[in-house]
Amino acid sequence: MNPASPSQSAAPGNLPATHCLFYLAPLRGVTDVIYRQTYAEHFSGIDLAVAPFVTTHAGRRIKPVHVRDLQPEENRKMPVVPQVLTKSAEDFITLADHLFEMGYGTLNLNCGCPFPQVANKGRGSGLLCDPDGLDRLLDTVLSHIPNRLSVKTRLGRHDAAEIRAIMPIFNRYPLESVIVHPRTGRQMYAGTPDLTAFEWCLATCRHPVIYNGDITDLAGFHQLEHRFESAAGWMLGRGVLANPFLPGLLKNSTTIDAALKTDRFRQFHDVLFERYRIRLSGPGHLLDRMKGLWKYFAQGFHGSENGRKRIHKARSIEQYRAAVAVFFDSGLDWMT
Ligand SMILES: Cc1cc2nc3c(=O)[nH]c(=O)nc-3n(C[C@H](O)[C@H](O)[C@H](O)COP(=O)(O)O)c2cc1C
């Protein structure tokens, strides 16, 4: 493998050199380029993002639409690592070359997607129940791509014991880091992360290990930080969506007055809305996207269920705007 640097003009591939990094998790359909850039303009604490996965396209040239959210000029405010979902080494290499040309010196391999339509085809968490196949994939890919590679993994597809066969494989290759979400694919998001299994991963993995899963408040984070002192970083997903101030609080102990928080959040919402209005075709798509975000946003506030329902029921942009105004004007308290 040749971990050459991409051209310096492509800033999004240049990752920060801080020791313990805070990552924004990839959430397909949510943490797209608009969310990431708008987030970076309004909040602090996130060092870099792993982008939601891009799938490979067998035997085809990469078209701009396949990597639309990864255009370097649109990704300058938050460094981003593209994530690839595939089981084909050949298709991975084609995409990796293209992304390298775009300036991405590091890629991430998705070894965690739990959805049956993905995993049943041996991709995502489906890679974890075929250690030999994963070994061959990494062997071929890493001897051909110019980019560095990290992986984002669950503990297994069916069973947490699968990671015991997988980690020695990860250890054989020059991976940049291993991000562990300590659940199995079968679990989806049910139950709690298996911290004992994560502890094993941290002790066994020879690469920097990043923890991911259910980080939603300062007290819970301190417990993780205390228990997993050697973790190289922390990845936050739903916790940031519900409370975008969380990374700033965890990383820099930044606390902000509740009213100012709501004002900032409202501005963030309004900019997101406007950017999605320009990007998405038609009010239906815009409403769907914003309502999808509110499933997470509302979780950041105490007693938000009625307000969320009102937003969810909006059938037009006017109704949506009115419901959002009621939500913000009702003075709900932040959870943390
Ligand atoms: C709607 C949704 C979409 C997701 N999309 C991706 C994805 O594209 N790639 C990936 O590796 N993980 C994906 N995940 C998993 C998250 O990155 C993360 O591992 C998971 O939400 C646990 O972290 P959290 O508890 O901080 O949210 C997704 C999760 C959700 C809920």
The ligand as a MOL file (V3000), in Angstrom:
LIG
                    3D

  0  0  0     0  0            999 V3000
M  V30 BEGIN CTAB
M  V30 COUNTS 31 33 0 0 0
M  V30 BEGIN ATOM
M  V30 1 C -30.5100 6.5090 10.1560 0
M  V30 2 C -29.1500 5.9170 10.3620 0
M  V30 3 C -28.2880 5.8240 9.2680 0
M  V30 4 C -26.9980 5.2780 9.4370 0
M  V30 5 N -26.1320 5.2370 8.3600 0
M  V30 6 C -24.8780 4.7140 8.5280 0
M  V30 7 C -23.9210 4.6940 7.4520 0
M  V30 8 O -24.1560 5.1720 6.3360 0
M  V30 9 N -22.7090 4.1280 7.7160 0
M  V30 10 C -22.3760 3.6210 8.9420 0
M  V30 11 O -21.2630 3.1330 9.1360 0
M  V30 12 N -23.2460 3.6640 9.9810 0
M  V30 13 C -24.4670 4.2010 9.8010 0
M  V30 14 N -25.3160 4.2760 10.8750 0
M  V30 15 C -24.8220 3.8920 12.2140 0
M  V30 16 C -24.2350 5.1230 12.9250 0
M  V30 17 O -23.1010 5.6130 12.2520 0
M  V30 18 C -23.7960 4.7850 14.3740 0
M  V30 19 O -22.8990 3.7090 14.3300 0
M  V30 20 C -24.9930 4.4100 15.2570 0
M  V30 21 O -26.0390 5.3590 15.1150 0
M  V30 22 C -24.5630 4.3230 16.7290 0
M  V30 23 O -24.0100 5.5410 17.1570 0
M  V30 24 P -24.8780 6.6150 18.0200 0
M  V30 25 O -25.4890 5.8440 19.1600 0
M  V30 26 O -23.8930 7.6580 18.4370 0
M  V30 27 O -25.9360 7.1300 17.0810 0
M  V30 28 C -26.5940 4.8010 10.7170 0
M  V30 29 C -27.4820 4.8960 11.8000 0
M  V30 30 C -28.7410 5.4340 11.6410 0
M  V30 31 C -29.6490 5.5360 12.8370 0
M  V30 END ATOM
M  V30 BEGIN BOND
M  V30 1 1 1 2
M  V30 2 1 2 3
M  V30 3 2 2 30
M  V30 4 2 3 4
M  V30 5 1 4 5
M  V30 6 1 4 28
M  V30 7 2 5 6
M  V30 8 1 6 7
M  V30 9 1 6 13
M  V30 10 2 7 8
M  V30 11 1 7 9
M  V30 12 1 9 10
M  V30 13 2 10 11
M  V30 14 1 10 12
M  V30 15 2 12 13
M  V30 16 1 13 14
M  V30 17 1 14 15
M  V30 18 1 14 28
M  V30 19 1 15 16
M  V30 20 1 16 17
M  V30 21 1 16 18
M  V30 22 1 18 19
M  V30 23 1 18 20
M  V30 24 1 20 21
M  V30 25 1 20 22
M  V30 26 1 22 23
M  V30 27 1 23 24
M  V30 28 2 24 25
M  V30 29 1 24 26
M  V30 30 1 24 27
M  V30 31 2 28 29
M  V30 32 1 29 30
M  V30 33 1 30 31
M  V30 END BOND
M  V30 END CTAB
M  END
